[in-house]
Amino acid sequence: MDRLIKTLIVDDEPVARQILREELNLISGIELIGEADDGKEALRKIVDLQPDLVFLDLQMPETSGFEVVRRLSGTHLPVIVIVTAFHEHAIEAFEAGAIDYLLKPVSAERLRKSVERAKGLLGRPREIARSLAKIASVQDAPEAASAGSRKMVGRIGRDYFLLDLDEILALYAEGVLVWIVTAQRRFLASQTLRSVESSLADSCFQRVHRNAIVNINHVRQMTAITSHRWVLTLSNQQEFVVSKRQAHNIRRLLQH
């Protein structure tokens, strides 16, 4: 990249921020645009400053690093590099992923490698969104296991969005395209319907037809049109035909 990489440091420990700041100042191509000492301030600065790269501490009071990622929105999504002192679960989750992690105390050599790895994602919004969706799905606390803590990547034009699963009403295939339906808009999915179904196993999503998957929590009505054909009406009034093969499963789920 020809331009400087706008970088934000997020850590509740002043000494940790100072170490990162001093080491990053020695790396060419980095422009430090700010720091935040808690998750809420981090979210504000990500929106206001639109950094390309964020070094994000996981263990912060009130709002953890994971929660910061879950609350990200908008079209300018930064590359996230996780900074942690002891979070083994996070390390295991990210070792094979597209993003990177740093163990405290951060070494200069390891930091440089992390910056180089992050540079490889810049200018690739689809990959950035996917990496953030992976981070958001990590369960750092029992309450994070809900569907609302997981993310799906959707696209409108050249912009990529992180969507909460509980705001998604349905997904359906239209030729080779897969659409994600929310209450107000629809987005192009980055996966096939089969891949989506696999990733949503044991969730509130159910296949109703070979071309459609719906969020059962958004079903408002189920109407028989023949003895073997049913129509589901969702909370946005959109209708989906239920195949004969799936009708029994849908009736059973809706009765619970």
N, C-alpha and C positions, 0 to 999 in steps of 0.2 A: 504494500500500500504506500502511496506517495504522501498521504496526509498523516498527521499525528493521530495516535489512538487515544481517544478521550477515555480517561480511566478514573473510576471512583473506588475508594477504599471504605469498606463497612466493617467496623469492629468496635465493640464496646470497651476494649482495653486501649488506653492512650499509648502505652508502650508498644503494643502490637502494631498500632497504626503508624507510629513513628518509624519502626523498623521497616515496614513495607514501603513507607513514603521515601525513606532514605535510599533503599535499594532500587526502587523504581525510578528514582531520579537519575540513577546511573545507567539506565537502559535507554538507548536511543529509540526514538519513535513513539515514546510514551508521553502523553500530556496529562498530568494530574489535574483534574478539574474540581475535586472536592473530596470530602470525607463525611462519614456519618457514624454516630456512635450507638444507634439503635435501629431496629427494623422499620419503624414508622418514618423516621427521618430518611432512611435509605430509600423507601418507596417514593417519598416526596422528591428527593433529589434525582432519582432515576427518571421521573416524569419531567422535572424542570430542566435538568442538565443533559438528558439523553446521552448517557455514556455509551461507548462502544464495548467497554470491558469493565466488569465489576469484580473486585476481590471481596468475597462475602464470607464473614464469619458465621459458623453454624450456631454456636452456643451464645445466644444473647438473651437477656431477660425480656419477658413479655412477648416479643415477636422474634421467633427463631429465624435463621437463614432460610430454612425450608419454607416457612410461612411467607417470607418476603417473595420467594419465587412463585408460590401459589397465588399471590395477590397481584403479580405482574399483569399488566394489560397494555393495550395500545399496539401500534404497529412497529415502533422502534424497540426491538427486544435486544438487550445486551448479551454478550457472551459472559457467562458466570464462571468464575474460578472459585471453588470452595476452599475456605481456610478453616482448619480444625485442629484441635489439640489432641483429641482422643476418640473421635467418632468412628469406630471401626466399621459400623454398618454402612456409613456413607462412603468410606474408602472402598469397601467391597463393591458397592453399587456403581461407583464412578470409574474404577480402574479400567474397565473395558469400554467406557463410553466416549462420547465425542468431546466432553468437557474435561477439566483437570481438577485436581485438588492439591492443596499444600498442607503439610503438617507443620505445626508450630513446634519449636522456633523455625522460622522460614530461612532456608539457606539461600545465598545469592545465586548459586549455580542452579538450584532447583527452581528458583523464581524465574530465571531467564528461560529455562526450558518450558516453563508453564506459559510465559508470554508468547513464545514462538508457537506453541501448540494452539493458543487462543487465536493468534493471527491467522491460522489456517481456517478458522471458522468465519472470520470477518468477511462480509460481502456475500455470505451464504445464508440468507434468512431462514430458509427451510430447515437447514441443519441446526441452526441456533434454536429455533422453536422446538425442534424434536428433542434437543439436549435439555432444554428447560422443562419439557413435559416429563422427561425421565426423572429430573431432580424433584419435581413436584409430587411424583408418585411414591417417593421414598417415605416410609412410615417412621418418622422420628418420635411419634407419640401415639398412644392408643387411639386418641380421637382423630388422628390423621388417616385412619383406615377407611373413613367414609368415602363415598363416591365423590363428594365435593372436593376432596383433596387431590383427586386425579385430574389429569389434563389430557385434552386431545388437540391436535394441531389442525387448524382450518385456514383456508386461503381465500382471499378476495382480490382478484387482480394480482399485483406483485406483493401484496401485504399478507403477512402471516400472523395469526392470532392464536393465543392460548385459550381454550374453551374449557370451562368446568363441565364435568360430566352431568351434573344435575341441571345445567341450563340447556342441555341438548335434548330435544324432543324425539328426534328420529334420525336415521341415516338411510339413504336409499340410492340404489344404482340406477344410472341412466346411461345406457351404453357402457363405455369404458370409464365414465365419470362416476364418482361417489360423492353425494351431497350430504352435508351435515345441516340439519334443520334446527334452528332455535326459534324463540317466540317472535323475533323481529326480522331475522335475516337467514340466509343460507350461505354456507361456505363449502368450498371444495375440500374434500378430505385428502390426506397425503398417503392413505393406505387403501388397499382393496377392501371390499365388504367382508370377505373371508378373514382377512387379517384383523379387521376391526372386531369381528365376532369373537375371534380367539382372544384378543386382548381384553375383551369385556366379559369374559367368562365369570360366573358367580357374581354378577352385578344385576342392576335393575333393568338391563337391556335384554330384549328377547327378539329373536328373528321371527317375523310374522309371515314372511314370504321370501322366496329366493332372492328377491331384489330389495328387501327392506328389513330394517331392524328398528324397533321402537323402544322408548323409555317407558316402561310400564307405569311409572309414577305420573306420567303425563296423559295417560289414557282416561278419557272422560265418559266414553260410551262404547258399547259393543253391540252391534245390531246385526241380526240374521237377515240375509237377503235371499238365501235359499237354505235347504237343509244342510248343505255342506259349505256354504260360503258366508263369511262374516265380514263386517266393516268396522274398523276401529276409528273413533273420532278422538283426536288429541286436543289438548288444551288450547291450541291455536286454531281449532276447527278443521285442521287438515285431516283427511281421511286416508286410511290404508286398508287394502283388502287383505284378509287373512286367508292363507291357503288352507286347504282341507287338511294337509299334513300337520299344520301348526295349530289348528283351531283348538284341539284338546289342551295343549300346553298353555295357550293364552287364557282359556276359560279357567283353568286351574290356578294360574298365577293371580288373576283378577279376583278370585274368590278369597284369597289370603288377606 
